[in-house]
């Protein structure tokens, strides 16, 4: 491959180009000699050495320890990208729990944490519980808060570009919460907020079932089912963050997936909403106060029973797939994706639901589409949040408008 020339032009621009190109090459190769690095970037050894010195000063590169048994004579000095120069934090805020994932600058996960949330708690208490979970997570992985270079959070609902939850039926009182601003008070780095299904789609393309696909629809099946779309390898949010919210149309059968398993698949939207409200508030058929996800747990038990061969449970799952198929097919017809990935809490109990969706969606589509179960289980949203945070960090690391003193 022919690399673009970095020679000629404004010296300050060249310094920034050289720095970005060298840093990227160093991260890709893991560890290499000065000569190897210069060859990768297409620079002279003296120029590469000068760039490396600047990266070392910024804490982004370091000289590796000599390899044992390297032979006689002085071994060539080797350099590495410092993955521990900063960290990304991903947060998955669901109705009943918060999950956190911490990754270094190469995307390797160094640890995580989970904590329960009060489904009926007001937004202030929920956000305070998220902050407590962040503190516990960072302590557990021994990462200083100041080392976080970006944070991203996923949540059910429509999320505006400024991080405000503009619509949310899954979490009581969540609509209208300026989540980006509230979380931003706890960090000195950029804080991003995104819809959970969108982040699940990002994660599936990064490390899940859609690694080889550029056009993907991700179905995140939970208490309410949402969908995220990757088009041309990029997340498609729409103008106001509402892309993929076809579940708002009750006739498409997506909005009440869990309620369908609770009340019966022929339940009206009104009955489904009442069932979800009862489960969310610890109603007559459920013991205790807030349920910590009992609705999804109940649905999971139905799916497990269906997997064991229970005829009644299998009939429920088949009817549920028939309801969901219309909404998923509508999304597939609109976008003509290469792949549909089905994930979320309703898939963790087995692949019977995915099998039924394959059977029912294919006849509704005009072109072939692969339908696969998620490989990431309930980690998809947290991993997608980490990837979003890492992308934000990369924008800073490789931007070309740095001041000369920082280049």
N, C-alpha and C positions, 0 to 999 in steps of 0.2 A: 504494500500500500504506500502510495506517495503522500508524504506529510506536507502540509502547507508550510511554506517558508516563513520563518519568524524573523528574517533579517530585513533591514531597511526600515525607514519610517521614523516616526517620533520616538525618541529614546524612552520616555516615560511609558508610552503605550507598549513598546517592546518589552520593557521590564515586567509589566503586568501580564502580558501574553506569555512570556517565558516562565514566570512564576506559576501561573495557572496550569500551563502545559506540563511543567516539571512535577508539580504536585499531583496532578492526575495520573501521570505515568508512574510515579512512585507508589501511589496507592494501588494501581493495577498490578504492578510487578511484585508487591509485597516487600521484597528486599533485593537490592541490586548494587553493583559497584558503580563508581562514578562513570566509568567508560560505558557500561551497559546503559545507564540512565541517559547519558549524552546521546548515545545512538538511538534510543527510543524517541527522544524529543527532537533530535536533529540539530543540536547545538554543539558548540565546541566544548572541550573539557573545561577550559578556564571559565567560560560563561556559565556552564552547568554548576561548577563549584561555587561561583558567586551566588547563584540562585539558591543553591542548597543552604548556604550560610544564612541567607535571609529566611528560609523556611525553618531552619533550626532555631533562629532567634525568635520566630513567632510561635515556637513550640509545636510545629506541625510535622517536623522530621527529626530524626535522631540517627546517630551513627550506631550501628549494631556492634555487639561484642564479637571479637574474632571467633571464628568457628574452630572448635577443637580438631586437631589432626589435619590441619590445612596444609601440612607439608613444610619443607624447609623454606627459609627466607621470610621476609615480611609479607603477610597476606594482604591482598587488596582490601582497602577499606570499603565497607558495605554500609548502605543507608536504608532506612525503612521509614514508611509513613507511620506516624504516631496515632494509632487508632484510639488511644486513651487521652488524646488532647482535648476531647470533649465528648458529650453524650447527647442522645436524643431520647425523649420521654414520650411514650404513647399512652393515652388514657382512653379506656372504653367505659363510658358511663351509661349503664342500662337502667331499667326501671328498678331493679332489685339489687344490683351490685355494681362495683367499680373494679375494673381490672387494669393493671399498669404493667408496661413493658419498658425496660431500659436497654438501649443498644449503644455500642460504641460507633465511631465514625465510619467503620467498614460495614455496619449493619449487623454485626454479631450481637446477639442478645446476651446481656450479662446478668439479667435477673428480672424479677417481677414481683407483683403483690396483688392480692385480691381482698376485698372487704365487702361486707353486706351494706345495703342502703335501705332506709325506711321508705317503702313505696309511697306512703302517704305523707312523708315529711315535706315541709315547705321547702322551696328552692334554696333559701339561705342555709338551712340545716343540711341539705343534700350537698351543697357546694362545700360547706365546712367539713363534712365527712370525706369528700374527695380530697381536700387539702390534707386532712389527717392521714389518709391513705398514701398520699404522695410522700409525706414526711417519713412514714413507716417504710415505704419502699426504698427511698434513697438511703435510709439508715441500714437496711438489710443488705443492699448491694455496695455499701461503702462508697457512694458517689456524692460528692458535694453539690449542693444546689447550684453554686456558681459555675460548675462544670457543664451544666445543661446549656446547649447552644440553641435548642429549639424544642418546643413542646407542641404536640397536637392531640386533640381530643375528639372522640367520636361519640355521637349521641343520636337517639332516634329523633325523627322529625326533619322538617325543612330548615336548613341553616343558611342564613343570608351571608353575603360576602364579609360582613363585619363581625361575624360570629354570633349573631342573635338568632335564637331559636324562634322562627316565625310561625311555625305550626307543629304541634306534637300531640298526638292522641294517646301515646303509650305511657307517658310519665305525667301524673297529675301536677298541674301548676307550672309545668315547664315552658309552656308557650309564652313567648315574650321575654324570656330570660336572656340577658346579654351575657351569654356564657363566655365568650372570648374576653370581654372586659373583666368579668369577675375572676376568671382563672388568671388573667394577665397580672393581677395584683400580687400574685404569689411568686412571680418569676421575673427575672431581669432580662430574659431572652424573648424572642418572638413566640407568641402563642397562637395556634391555629385551631379552628373548630370546623368539623365536617360531619355530614350525615353518616351514620354507621354503615349503611349499605354501600355507600360510595367507598368508604375505607375498606370494607370487605372485598370489594372489587379490586382495589389497588393491591391488597395483600395477595389475592389469588393470582394476579399477574406477576407479582414479585416472587413469591415463594410457594404458590399453591398449584391448583390444577390447571391454571391458565397461563403457565410460564411461557408457552410457545405461541400464544395467541395475541393479536393486536386489537381485535374487535370482540369484546366480551360483555355479556350481561351477567351480573351476579345477583342471584335471588337470595336475600337474607331472610329466612323464614323463622319468625319468632312469634311473640305475642301479637305483634302486627308485622306483616311482611312488607319489606321494601326492596327496591331494586336499584343497583348502581350500574353504570355503563362505562366501559373503556372503549373509546373510538380512536382508531389510528394510534394505539398505544398510549393515549392520554385520557385522563378522567374527564368525563363530560358532565358538568354540573348544571348547565343551563344558565340563563341570565341571572336568576335569583336563587339558584341552588335547588330548584324543585324538579330537575330532570329525573325521570324514572318514577315519579309518584303516581303511577297509573292506579295504584291501590285506592286512591281517593274516589274512584268510581266503584260503588258497591257491586254493580252487576258483573264486574270482572272477577270477583271472588277472592281477592288477595287480602283485603283489609281484615278479614275475620278468620284467618286460618286457625289460630289456636282456639278461638271461640267455637269454631265448627267442631273441633274435637271434644269440646266440653259440653256443648248443648245439643249436638247433633247437626249434621251437615245441612239439614233443611231449615235451620234456624233463620228467622228474619234478621236483617241488620239491627233492628231494635232489640231483639232478644240476644243477639250476639254482644251488642254493646253492654246490655245489662249483665250478661255473664262475665264479661271482662271487668266491669266495674265491681261486681261482687268478689271476684278473685283478687282484685287489686286492693279491696278494702277489708278483706277478711270477712266475707258475708256469711249467710246462714249455712251454706254447705261447706264452709272451710273454717277450721279452728284457728284460734289465735288472732293476732292483730294483723299487721302487714304481712303479706304472704311470702316474701322473698322468692318470687318467681314460681309460685305454686301452679299458676296457669300453664306455663311452659312445662313444668315437671309432670303435670297430669297428662298433657298432650304427649310428652315423651313416653309415659307409661303405656299409652294407647299404641304408639308406634312400636314399642318393644313387644307388646302382646301380639301385634300383627305379625311381627317378625318370627314369633314363636309358633305362628300358625293359627292363632285364635280367629275363628271365622268372623265374628262380629267386629273385632278390631280391624281385620283386613277390609271389611266392607266400608268401615268409616274412613280408612286411609284412601281407598279407591275413590270414594265420593269426594274426599278432600282434594285429591289430585285432580279430579274432574273440575272442581271449582277453581283451583289455582291455575290450571292449564290455560284457561281463557286469558287471564291477565298476563301470564308469561309469554304466551303466543302473541298477544298484542304488542308487547315490547319487542319480540323477535321480528315481527313483521315490520315494525317501524324502523328498526336498526339493521336488520339482516346480519346478525353477528356470526362469527365463526364458532363460538362456543357459549353455552349457558352453564354457569356453575351454580349449584344449589347448595347453600350452606345455612348456618345459623343453628339455634338450639333445636329446632325440629328435625334436623338431619343427624344429630349426634347419636340417636338411638338405632340407626341402621339405614340401609339404602332402599328400603321398600318404597318410600315416598318418591325417591329419585327415579326408581324403575317405573313406577306408575306415571310419573310426569313424562318420561321419555316416550312411553307408549301413547300418551294422549296429546302431546304437543306436536309430534312429528307430522300427523295428518293435517294440522292447522297451518303449517308453515309452507311457503312456496319454494324454499331451498333447504338443502340438508344443513342441520346444525347439531353439533355435539352437545350432549347434556351430561354433565359429570357432577358427582358429589364433591363437595369441598374436601380438601386434604388438611385443612387447618382447624377443623372443629370450631370451638368457641374462642379460638385465639385470633381469628381473622381480623376483627375490628381493631384490636390492640396492635397487631402487626402492621395493619394498614396505616394506623396513626403514626407509628414509628417511621414508616417509609415516607409519609408526608413530611414529618419533621426533618428527616434526613435530606429530603429534596430541598427544603428551605435552607438547611445548613450548607448544602452544596452551592446554592445561589450565592451565599456569602463567600464561601471559600474560593469560588472560581469566577467571581464577578470581575469585570475589567474596569470598573470605575472607582477602584480603590485609590485613596490618596497616595502620592508618591512615597510618603514615609511608611505606608502600610504594605506597599507592593513587594 
